[in-house]
């Protein structure tokens, strides 16, 4: 069963750390710290992560080409198919996290759905190879009106294969991060430091996978055909599964605990039923504050002296701990009475939602780099040598090229240097890392706006075409900010999640990508509607010609939105840190009867303090 322990840092502040959790080996027996877990075990998971992202990214980046040229769907329909495919992957991450934490465990969830994803790649390759599973060949650019669109059995095979890939990838993604993190015991200071290193290594593996996908695998698809390209993705995914299985003897596995939502629902139901009750003046009178309270589900054992204690946030939920049957032999239902630890775990879950929401705008900016910035590059001089032109879509590889150098430098030099100053095991806390990323991403849009204004003026006024290298800075800045924000968010959610919900909490971070892309589409529609409200004004993004559109103004708007989002994040990050003020072990009597005796000298913020 999970336990929570407490220690004191050098400043005398109370810091929340986790004691050792019960983990098992592949046979279900208790794991041995000398044989199981650690970076050796996590390396096999990193192998799966690198190969999986390589396989799925190669398909995603060239999918619109296949859908148009081979299946003969229209441009708008093809774009919607790709958008729905990507969005479905990130939404299905929630399903993968839920199944893992509740019933299957990380390893079996990855293994089962990894084979589902592999099967989808194989089926896509078969369809792309067999002419009878596709409409007759036709040039969509030259003779699009006469091309026959795929129908019936052809579309059935295609969508079954495509969404097998989406289902598999969606369910595998959050568990790769969670299972790798599970290899480290956070109660051990040395392993806790290695956990932060693992998250950086995971992002390095992600960057390497993306880089190979955007270069080598896309080149194979372009020059050897999509059937070979899909087949290579299948082979790469198979290598990832081999890497996963190879580490079976070394993993420390956290057993599933049954439905993860039941203890959460019990808190809200119990608080609602007792909404008219008044909390006792002494928090020690609440259920779970004494050592004789049994534990169940996600709740830490009451015999643990370091169990979670009451905080001042969301105090209406504390009413779920009021014992109305105290002194009688009758036991209240768990849907009417919850422990303090159970309530505090739910408070943690609710508290991290604003942090998650602040990353949606970040991913809205990411959407621009994958859409409008590619169009921006298409309107520039792509010639590198006399015979070689840079494909505008390949600009997306720029952040990953720089990151394969920046991530090791960050881990090797910055983290030890910052650790000496801050005393934090990760150099800077996950919340500070997220904030730095949200701050820098604003300048990515500032750079994009300045370059677009320069490009448009040169094209319209002087009939000159700027080199495509002018838009490199916006990709470089975004790559740095993504390294900070994405890794910080995953580390934050993993460490702050409810016990037994690490995979599901990690899955929540992937939903930010979906919401960010949806918000991007909404913003484009709203901007066009507002800026074309009068007959004399045309919308900023109403034309297909960037020389007529005002993409630079749209970028400036996103820069302002990004900076406002950063200020909003600072508010919620400080609120999160300051709301973790724990209740004193000896409560002071409050004359109003409904307020607890909280002490402001003992903080439960630990890693997550924001100056």
C-alpha positions as semicolon CSV with decimal commas, in nm:
position;residue;x (nm);y (nm);z (nm)
1;X;0,000;0,000;0,000
2;X;0,118;0,355;-0,071
3;X;0,247;0,564;0,214
4;X;0,328;0,929;0,261
5;X;0,621;1,041;0,473
6;X;0,745;1,383;0,574
7;X;1,089;1,531;0,626
8;X;1,229;1,879;0,692
9;X;1,454;2,064;0,454
10;X;1,742;2,290;0,548
11;X;1,508;2,585;0,593
12;X;1,295;2,399;0,842
13;X;0,997;2,377;0,609
14;X;0,796;2,059;0,603
15;X;0,831;1,887;0,269
16;X;0,612;1,610;0,140
17;X;0,792;1,302;0,013
18;X;0,670;0,952;-0,056
19;X;0,789;0,653;0,134
20;X;0,860;0,332;-0,047
21;X;0,564;0,186;-0,228
22;X;0,503;-0,185;-0,260
23;X;0,607;-0,294;-0,608
24;X;0,632;-0,640;-0,758
25;X;0,844;-0,815;-1,018
26;X;0,714;-0,994;-1,327
27;X;0,607;-1,294;-1,117
28;X;0,404;-1,085;-0,873
29;X;0,656;-1,119;-0,592
30;X;0,791;-0,813;-0,400
31;X;1,059;-0,640;-0,603
32;X;1,421;-0,636;-0,492
33;X;1,581;-0,287;-0,494
34;X;1,914;-0,444;-0,591
35;X;1,769;-0,624;-0,893
36;X;1,467;-0,428;-1,005
37;X;1,407;-0,070;-1,111
38;X;1,653;0,213;-1,160
39;X;1,786;0,362;-1,482
40;X;1,876;0,019;-1,621
41;X;1,510;-0,085;-1,621
42;X;1,394;0,256;-1,741
43;X;1,631;0,234;-2,041
44;X;1,415;-0,041;-2,192
45;X;1,110;0,183;-2,162
46;X;1,303;0,467;-2,324
47;X;1,371;0,234;-2,616
48;X;0,997;0,180;-2,662
49;X;0,934;0,554;-2,637
50;X;1,188;0,644;-2,904
51;X;1,072;0,376;-3,148
52;X;0,699;0,437;-3,089
53;X;0,716;0,812;-3,151
54;X;0,931;0,744;-3,457
55;X;0,667;0,510;-3,600
56;X;0,361;0,725;-3,525
57;X;0,521;1,056;-3,624
58;X;0,627;0,919;-3,963
59;X;0,266;0,821;-4,032
60;X;0,113;1,141;-3,896
61;X;0,339;1,379;-4,085
62;X;0,277;1,218;-4,425
63;X;-0,077;1,094;-4,371
64;X;-0,242;1,386;-4,551
65;X;-0,033;1,306;-4,861
66;X;-0,149;0,943;-4,858
67;X;-0,514;1,031;-4,797
68;X;-0,519;1,275;-5,089
69;X;-0,298;1,098;-5,345
70;X;-0,397;0,739;-5,277
71;X;-0,749;0,755;-5,127
72;X;-0,847;1,064;-5,335
73;X;-1,020;1,256;-5,057
74;X;-1,053;1,633;-5,096
75;X;-0,807;1,869;-4,925
76;X;-1,057;1,978;-4,657
77;X;-1,170;1,621;-4,589
78;X;-0,811;1,499;-4,578
79;X;-0,717;1,774;-4,332
80;X;-1,011;1,676;-4,108
81;X;-0,909;1,309;-4,120
82;X;-0,558;1,395;-4,005
83;X;-0,682;1,634;-3,735
84;X;-0,933;1,379;-3,604
85;X;-0,664;1,111;-3,605
86;X;-0,419;1,319;-3,401
87;X;-0,690;1,443;-3,162
88;X;-0,816;1,088;-3,106
89;X;-0,470;0,966;-3,008
90;X;-0,440;1,222;-2,729
91;X;-0,797;1,174;-2,605
92;X;-0,752;0,795;-2,593
93;X;-0,453;0,850;-2,365
94;X;-0,712;0,888;-2,087
95;X;-0,843;0,539;-2,160
96;X;-0,492;0,396;-2,146
97;X;-0,421;0,566;-1,815
98;X;-0,748;0,448;-1,664
99;X;-0,707;0,084;-1,771
100;X;-0,349;0,080;-1,647
101;X;-0,409;0,227;-1,302
102;X;-0,734;0,039;-1,244
103;X;-0,699;-0,307;-1,395
104;X;-0,400;-0,395;-1,615
105;X;-0,091;-0,216;-1,487
106;X;0,149;-0,020;-1,706
107;X;0,344;-0,313;-1,851
108;X;0,047;-0,516;-1,971
109;X;-0,132;-0,208;-2,101
110;X;0,171;-0,116;-2,314
111;X;0,219;-0,472;-2,434
112;X;-0,146;-0,530;-2,532
113;X;-0,206;-0,196;-2,700
114;X;0,143;-0,192;-2,848
115;X;0,043;-0,500;-3,049
116;X;-0,282;-0,326;-3,146
117;X;-0,079;-0,033;-3,280
118;X;0,159;-0,267;-3,460
119;X;-0,135;-0,447;-3,622
120;X;-0,269;-0,112;-3,743
121;X;0,063;-0,026;-3,908
122;X;0,072;-0,366;-4,080
123;X;-0,285;-0,327;-4,208
124;X;-0,206;0,023;-4,341
125;X;0,097;-0,119;-4,521
126;X;-0,111;-0,401;-4,674
127;X;-0,374;-0,159;-4,801
128;X;-0,115;0,079;-4,944
129;X;0,047;-0,215;-5,129
130;X;-0,260;-0,392;-5,273
131;X;-0,431;-0,208;-5,564
132;X;-0,765;-0,383;-5,496
133;X;-0,788;-0,210;-5,156
134;X;-0,753;0,139;-5,308
135;X;-0,934;0,338;-5,578
136;X;-0,774;0,346;-5,927
137;X;-0,460;0,555;-5,952
138;X;-0,519;0,918;-6,045
139;X;-0,332;1,249;-6,025
140;X;-0,531;1,465;-5,780
141;X;-0,340;1,781;-5,875
142;X;-0,381;1,748;-6,251
143;X;-0,714;1,568;-6,280
144;X;-0,872;1,585;-5,936
145;X;-1,233;1,618;-6,057
146;X;-1,218;1,284;-6,239
147;X;-1,047;1,091;-5,958
148;X;-1,261;0,827;-5,787
149;X;-1,280;0,870;-5,410
150;X;-1,231;0,565;-5,191
151;X;-1,560;0,412;-5,076
152;X;-1,710;0,109;-4,911
153;X;-1,469;-0,169;-4,819
154;X;-1,169;0,047;-4,911
155;X;-1,256;0,314;-4,656
156;X;-1,353;0,050;-4,399
157;X;-1,009;-0,111;-4,413
158;X;-0,838;0,229;-4,406
159;X;-1,026;0,365;-4,104
160;X;-1,004;0,037;-3,912
161;X;-0,627;0,036;-3,962
162;X;-0,591;0,407;-3,885
163;X;-0,788;0,392;-3,562
164;X;-0,617;0,074;-3,451
165;X;-0,300;0,282;-3,466
166;X;-0,474;0,567;-3,278
167;X;-0,610;0,333;-3,009
168;X;-0,276;0,162;-2,961
169;X;-0,068;0,479;-2,958
170;X;-0,311;0,664;-2,731
171;X;-0,311;0,388;-2,470
172;X;0,065;0,331;-2,487
173;X;0,182;0,695;-2,458
174;X;0,096;0,780;-2,093
175;X;0,210;0,442;-1,968
176;X;0,559;0,478;-2,116
177;X;0,618;0,784;-1,899
178;X;0,447;0,638;-1,591
179;X;0,616;0,298;-1,612
180;X;0,956;0,458;-1,656
181;X;0,890;0,681;-1,354
182;X;0,778;0,379;-1,152
183;X;1,130;0,239;-1,174
184;X;1,249;0,500;-0,923
185;X;1,168;0,507;-0,552
186;X;1,088;0,870;-0,468
187;X;1,149;0,810;-0,096
188;X;1,514;0,747;-0,179
189;X;1,692;1,085;-0,232
190;X;1,937;0,938;-0,483
191;X;1,665;0,773;-0,689
192;X;1,449;1,083;-0,663
193;X;1,725;1,279;-0,839
194;X;1,744;1,010;-1,105
195;X;1,370;1,041;-1,161
196;X;1,420;1,396;-1,286
197;X;1,704;1,272;-1,506
198;X;1,470;1,008;-1,646
199;X;1,213;1,268;-1,750
200;X;1,484;1,459;-1,937
201;X;1,603;1,135;-2,097
202;X;1,245;1,055;-2,199
203;X;1,220;1,387;-2,380
204;X;1,557;1,320;-2,545
205;X;1,424;0,986;-2,672
206;X;1,111;1,165;-2,794
207;X;1,322;1,425;-2,979
208;X;1,538;1,157;-3,141
209;X;1,230;0,966;-3,253
210;X;1,070;1,278;-3,399
211;X;1,392;1,375;-3,577
212;X;1,433;1,035;-3,743
213;X;1,063;1,033;-3,836
214;X;1,074;1,379;-3,995
215;X;1,389;1,303;-4,191
216;X;1,475;0,939;-4,260
217;X;1,130;0,777;-4,244
218;X;0,955;1,056;-4,435
219;X;1,229;1,030;-4,701
220;X;1,162;0,654;-4,729
221;X;0,788;0,719;-4,769
222;X;0,849;0,982;-5,034
223;X;1,099;0,784;-5,240
224;X;0,993;0,421;-5,186
225;X;0,617;0,453;-5,155
226;X;0,373;0,468;-4,867
227;X;0,344;0,088;-4,850
228;X;0,715;0,064;-4,771
229;X;0,686;0,367;-4,539
230;X;0,402;0,211;-4,338
231;X;0,597;-0,117;-4,334
232;X;0,901;0,061;-4,190
233;X;0,678;0,213;-3,920
234;X;0,554;-0,138;-3,838
235;X;0,912;-0,265;-3,815
236;X;1,015;0,024;-3,592
237;X;0,714;-0,035;-3,364
238;X;0,808;-0,404;-3,342
239;X;1,159;-0,302;-3,230
240;X;0,998;-0,088;-2,959
241;X;0,796;-0,384;-2,829
242;X;1,109;-0,600;-2,830
243;X;1,281;-0,334;-2,618
244;X;0,987;-0,333;-2,376
245;X;0,977;-0,711;-2,336
246;X;1,356;-0,732;-2,299
247;X;1,337;-0,544;-1,971
248;X;1,071;-0,769;-1,813
249;X;1,309;-0,922;-1,560
250;X;1,425;-0,581;-1,436
251;X;1,099;-0,389;-1,394
252;X;0,940;-0,294;-1,065
253;X;0,565;-0,290;-1,130
254;X;0,293;-0,113;-0,937
255;X;-0,013;-0,338;-0,911
256;X;-0,349;-0,193;-1,022
257;X;-0,594;-0,106;-0,743
258;X;-0,938;-0,133;-0,898
259;X;-1,139;0,161;-1,026
260;X;-0,946;0,480;-0,960
261;X;-1,258;0,694;-0,986
262;X;-1,454;0,529;-0,703
263;X;-1,261;0,689;-0,409
264;X;-1,280;1,026;-0,587
265;X;-1,654;1,000;-0,642
266;X;-1,703;0,896;-0,278
267;X;-1,554;1,226;-0,156
268;X;-1,786;1,442;-0,366
269;X;-2,092;1,232;-0,283
270;X;-2,016;1,233;0,092
271;X;-1,948;1,610;0,090
272;X;-2,277;1,672;-0,090
273;X;-2,479;1,463;0,157
274;X;-2,319;1,648;0,451
275;X;-2,318;1,994;0,296
276;X;-2,536;2,130;0,578
277;X;-2,314;1,997;0,855
278;X;-2,062;2,217;1,033
279;X;-1,705;2,095;1,056
280;X;-1,580;2,046;1,413
281;X;-1,343;2,312;1,551
282;X;-1,077;2,049;1,615
283;X;-0,964;1,874;1,295
284;X;-0,852;1,576;1,504
285;X;-1,223;1,494;1,537
286;X;-1,253;1,430;1,165
287;X;-1,251;1,076;1,027
288;X;-0,898;0,966;0,943
289;X;-0,727;1,194;1,193
290;X;-0,699;0,909;1,444
291;X;-0,490;0,597;1,412
292;X;-0,780;0,353;1,436
293;X;-0,927;0,428;1,096
294;X;-0,906;0,150;0,836
295;X;-0,787;0,232;0,488
296;X;-0,905;0,125;0,145
297;X;-0,868;0,208;-0,219
298;X;-0,639;0,497;-0,290
299;X;-0,617;0,603;0,073
300;X;-0,292;0,569;0,262
301;X;-0,302;0,341;0,569
302;X;-0,410;0,526;0,880
303;X;-0,130;0,360;1,071
304;X;0,110;0,572;0,871
305;X;0,206;0,862;1,097
306;X;0,293;1,073;0,795
307;X;-0,045;1,049;0,623
308;X;-0,179;1,354;0,443
309;X;-0,315;1,628;0,669
310;X;-0,578;1,892;0,614
311;X;-0,507;2,196;0,399
312;X;-0,704;2,518;0,362
313;X;-0,803;2,470;0,000
314;X;-1,149;2,345;-0,106
315;X;-1,261;2,318;0,254
316;X;-1,618;2,227;0,156
317;X;-1,481;1,880;0,079
318;X;-1,374;1,842;0,443
319;X;-1,737;1,781;0,530
320;X;-1,699;1,434;0,379
321;X;-1,491;1,351;0,691
322;X;-1,755;1,447;0,949
323;X;-1,848;1,146;1,165
324;X;-2,221;1,162;1,229
325;X;-2,236;0,807;1,370
326;X;-1,950;0,859;1,615
327;X;-1,999;0,671;1,942
328;X;-2,231;0,407;1,797
329;X;-2,161;0,059;1,666
330;X;-2,299;0,149;1,324
331;X;-2,046;0,207;1,050
332;X;-2,115;0,468;0,786
333;X;-2,097;0,381;0,420
334;X;-1,776;0,485;0,238
335;X;-2,011;0,693;0,019
336;X;-2,106;0,892;0,331
337;X;-1,778;0,902;0,525
338;X;-1,426;0,950;0,389
339;X;-1,087;0,990;0,558
340;X;-0,877;1,305;0,566
341;X;-0,616;1,146;0,340
342;X;-0,878;1,050;0,083
343;X;-1,017;1,405;0,081
344;X;-0,672;1,560;0,053
345;X;-0,586;1,338;-0,244
346;X;-0,898;1,462;-0,424
347;X;-0,798;1,820;-0,340
348;X;-0,463;1,759;-0,508
349;X;-0,638;1,638;-0,823
350;X;-0,865;1,943;-0,838
351;X;-0,578;2,182;-0,759
352;X;-0,365;2,081;-1,058
353;X;-0,641;2,149;-1,313
354;X;-0,559;2,524;-1,346
355;X;-0,192;2,437;-1,405
356;X;-0,297;2,201;-1,683
357;X;-0,531;2,462;-1,834
358;X;-0,249;2,715;-1,863
359;X;-0,064;2,488;-2,108
360;X;-0,350;2,486;-2,360
361;X;-0,245;2,822;-2,507
362;X;0,109;2,686;-2,533
363;X;-0,016;2,405;-2,758
364;X;-0,226;2,651;-2,954
365;X;0,102;2,820;-3,047
366;X;0,244;2,478;-3,135
367;X;-0,042;2,435;-3,382
368;X;0,068;2,751;-3,566
369;X;0,420;2,614;-3,612
370;X;0,274;2,303;-3,774
371;X;0,033;2,492;-4,000
372;X;0,080;2,863;-4,072
373;X;0,457;2,857;-4,024
374;X;0,482;2,579;-4,282
375;X;0,277;2,795;-4,521
376;X;0,503;3,085;-4,431
377;X;0,805;2,877;-4,530
378;X;0,637;2,779;-4,858
379;X;0,625;3,147;-4,956
380;X;1,000;3,188;-4,902
381;X;1,314;3,084;-5,088
382;X;1,370;2,717;-4,998
383;X;1,683;2,669;-5,207
384;X;1,983;2,550;-5,008
385;X;2,210;2,457;-5,301
386;X;2,164;2,462;-5,676
387;X;1,998;2,122;-5,671
388;X;1,851;2,093;-5,321
389;X;1,546;2,266;-5,179
390;X;1,440;2,243;-4,815
391;X;1,084;2,105;-4,782
392;X;0,892;2,358;-4,566
393;X;0,744;2,074;-4,360
394;X;1,097;1,967;-4,264
395;X;1,131;2,291;-4,067
396;X;0,946;2,107;-3,788
397;X;1,263;1,904;-3,739
398;X;1,461;2,214;-3,638
399;X;1,349;2,208;-3,271
400;X;1,440;1,841;-3,241
401;X;1,783;1,890;-3,398
402;X;1,865;2,156;-3,140
403;X;1,705;1,958;-2,856
404;X;1,925;1,653;-2,901
405;X;2,210;1,885;-2,804
406;X;2,028;2,107;-2,554
407;X;1,871;1,831;-2,341
408;X;2,204;1,661;-2,253
409;X;2,359;2,003;-2,185
410;X;2,063;2,094;-1,963
411;X;2,098;1,773;-1,763
412;X;2,480;1,775;-1,750
413;X;2,552;2,141;-1,676
414;X;2,242;2,341;-1,586
415;X;2,082;2,098;-1,340
416;X;2,396;2,053;-1,120
417;X;2,461;2,429;-1,129
418;X;2,102;2,519;-1,039
419;X;2,092;2,245;-0,776
420;X;2,376;2,415;-0,587
421;X;2,180;2,740;-0,580
422;X;1,826;2,614;-0,518
423;X;1,894;2,287;-0,340
424;X;1,623;2,131;-0,556
425;X;1,689;1,781;-0,689
426;X;1,578;1,885;-1,041
427;X;1,770;2,213;-1,041
428;X;1,449;2,410;-1,062
429;X;1,106;2,282;-0,960
430;X;0,860;2,150;-1,221
431;X;0,636;2,455;-1,167
432;X;0,928;2,691;-1,227
433;X;1,026;2,493;-1,535
434;X;0,673;2,515;-1,678
435;X;0,667;2,890;-1,610
436;X;0,999;2,944;-1,789
437;X;0,867;2,757;-2,092
438;X;0,544;2,957;-2,101
439;X;0,745;3,278;-2,080
440;X;0,982;3,190;-2,366
441;X;0,707;3,068;-2,601
442;X;0,578;3,427;-2,625
443;X;0,901;3,525;-2,798
444;X;0,853;3,249;-3,053
445;X;0,543;3,431;-3,175
446;X;0,717;3,770;-3,151
447;X;0,990;3,636;-3,380
448;X;0,731;3,487;-3,614
449;X;0,542;3,817;-3,636
450;X;0,854;4,025;-3,707
451;X;0,976;3,787;-3,977
452;X;0,633;3,762;-4,140
453;X;0,605;4,143;-4,156
454;X;0,951;4,159;-4,314
455;X;0,867;3,878;-4,559
456;X;0,534;4,031;-4,661
457;X;0,678;4,381;-4,708
458;X;0,964;4,244;-4,920
459;X;0,725;4,043;-5,138
460;X;0,462;4,317;-5,182
461;X;0,681;4,629;-5,199
462;X;1,002;4,499;-5,357
463;X;0,895;4,169;-5,515
464;X;1,172;3,995;-5,323
465;X;1,162;3,651;-5,163
466;X;1,337;3,605;-4,830
467;X;1,537;3,296;-4,747
468;X;1,353;3,030;-4,549
469;X;1,624;3,050;-4,283
470;X;1,463;3,371;-4,155
471;X;1,193;3,168;-3,981
472;X;1,441;2,938;-3,808
473;X;1,449;3,144;-3,480
474;X;1,078;3,093;-3,408
475;X;1,127;2,715;-3,426
476;X;1,441;2,726;-3,213
477;X;1,276;2,936;-2,941
478;X;0,974;2,711;-2,938
479;X;1,193;2,401;-2,913
480;X;1,357;2,540;-2,599
481;X;1,024;2,638;-2,445
482;X;0,875;2,297;-2,527
483;X;1,163;2,121;-2,352
484;X;1,093;2,325;-2,040
485;X;0,713;2,314;-2,046
486;X;0,645;1,960;-2,167
487;X;0,896;1,789;-1,937
488;X;0,804;2,013;-1,643
489;X;0,434;1,937;-1,687
490;X;0,485;1,561;-1,702
491;X;0,716;1,565;-1,399
492;X;0,473;1,785;-1,206
493;X;0,170;1,568;-1,279
494;X;0,357;1,247;-1,205
495;X;0,485;1,370;-0,868
496;X;0,166;1,549;-0,759
497;X;-0,083;1,288;-0,877
498;X;-0,298;1,076;-0,650
499;X;-0,132;0,756;-0,545
500;X;-0,212;0,485;-0,795
501;X;-0,309;0,741;-1,062
502;X;0,029;0,825;-1,216
503;X;-0,058;0,683;-1,559
504;X;-0,396;0,857;-1,573
505;X;-0,247;1,185;-1,451
506;X;0,020;1,163;-1,719
507;X;-0,255;1,098;-1,974
508;X;-0,423;1,423;-1,873
509;X;-0,117;1,616;-1,991
510;X;-0,167;1,478;-2,343
511;X;-0,518;1,623;-2,355
512;X;-0,360;1,967;-2,356
513;X;-0,243;1,898;-2,712
514;X;-0,598;1,823;-2,827
515;X;-0,745;2,128;-2,655
516;X;-0,466;2,346;-2,793
517;X;-0,537;2,241;-3,152
518;X;-0,912;2,283;-3,103
519;X;-0,855;2,632;-2,962
520;X;-0,636;2,713;-3,261
521;X;-0,917;2,631;-3,504
522;X;-1,160;2,834;-3,296
523;X;-0,926;3,134;-3,285
524;X;-0,879;3,133;-3,663
525;X;-1,255;3,131;-3,716
526;X;-1,313;3,406;-3,459
527;X;-1,032;3,623;-3,596
528;X;-1,167;3,598;-3,949
529;X;-1,519;3,676;-3,832
530;X;-1,416;3,979;-3,623
531;X;-1,163;4,126;-3,868
532;X;-1,401;4,095;-4,165
533;X;-1,702;4,243;-3,987
534;X;-1,713;4,553;-4,207
535;X;-1,751;4,547;-4,590
536;X;-1,426;4,741;-4,637
537;X;-1,211;4,508;-4,427
538;X;-1,102;4,161;-4,526
539;X;-1,020;3,906;-4,262
540;X;-0,663;3,862;-4,146
541;X;-0,659;3,499;-4,261
542;X;-0,943;3,498;-4,514
543;X;-0,732;3,445;-4,828
544;X;-0,508;3,157;-4,927
545;X;-0,240;3,410;-5,027
546;X;-0,013;3,513;-4,739
547;X;0,081;3,830;-4,927
548;X;-0,281;3,943;-4,893
549;X;-0,343;3,803;-4,545
550;X;-0,216;3,962;-4,224
551;X;-0,056;3,661;-4,061
552;X;0,184;3,895;-3,880
553;X;-0,106;4,055;-3,688
554;X;-0,237;3,709;-3,599
555;X;0,107;3,618;-3,464
556;X;0,117;3,940;-3,257
557;X;-0,223;3,851;-3,114
558;X;-0,091;3,507;-3,014
559;X;0,217;3,670;-2,858
560;X;-0,007;3,890;-2,642
561;X;-0,227;3,592;-2,559
562;X;0,081;3,389;-2,465
563;X;0,209;3,662;-2,233
564;X;-0,132;3,702;-2,065
565;X;-0,142;3,324;-2,025
566;X;0,201;3,340;-1,857
567;X;0,071;3,598;-1,607
568;X;-0,234;3,381;-1,547
569;X;-0,005;3,084;-1,487
570;X;0,196;3,280;-1,227
571;X;-0,124;3,346;-1,035
572;X;-0,233;2,982;-1,032
573;X;0,117;2,849;-0,959
574;X;0,149;3,079;-0,656
575;X;-0,201;2,984;-0,548
576;X;-0,116;2,616;-0,574
577;X;0,201;2,657;-0,371
578;X;0,046;2,874;-0,100
579;X;-0,268;2,660;-0,074
580;X;-0,059;2,369;0,051
581;X;-0,049;2,501;0,406
582;X;-0,111;2,210;0,641
583;X;-0,312;2,200;0,955
584;X;-0,135;2,201;1,289
585;X;-0,124;1,867;1,469
586;X;-0,268;2,041;1,774
587;X;-0,554;2,254;1,650
588;X;-0,646;2,578;1,817
589;X;-1,007;2,635;1,909
590;X;-1,183;2,877;1,675
591;X;-1,467;3,077;1,829
592;X;-1,666;3,051;1,506
593;X;-1,657;2,674;1,515
594;X;-1,618;2,625;1,139
595;X;-1,257;2,734;1,102
596;X;-0,956;2,520;1,177
597;X;-0,644;2,615;1,361
598;X;-0,405;2,630;1,067
599;X;-0,043;2,709;1,117
600;X;0,131;2,924;0,861
601;X;0,477;2,818;0,961
602;X;0,449;2,466;0,829
603;X;0,429;2,455;0,454
604;X;0,342;2,159;0,241
605;X;0,482;2,313;-0,072
606;X;0,817;2,140;-0,088
607;X;0,930;2,128;-0,448
608;X;0,654;2,343;-0,582
609;X;0,721;2,685;-0,435
610;X;0,699;2,977;-0,674
611;X;0,875;3,298;-0,574
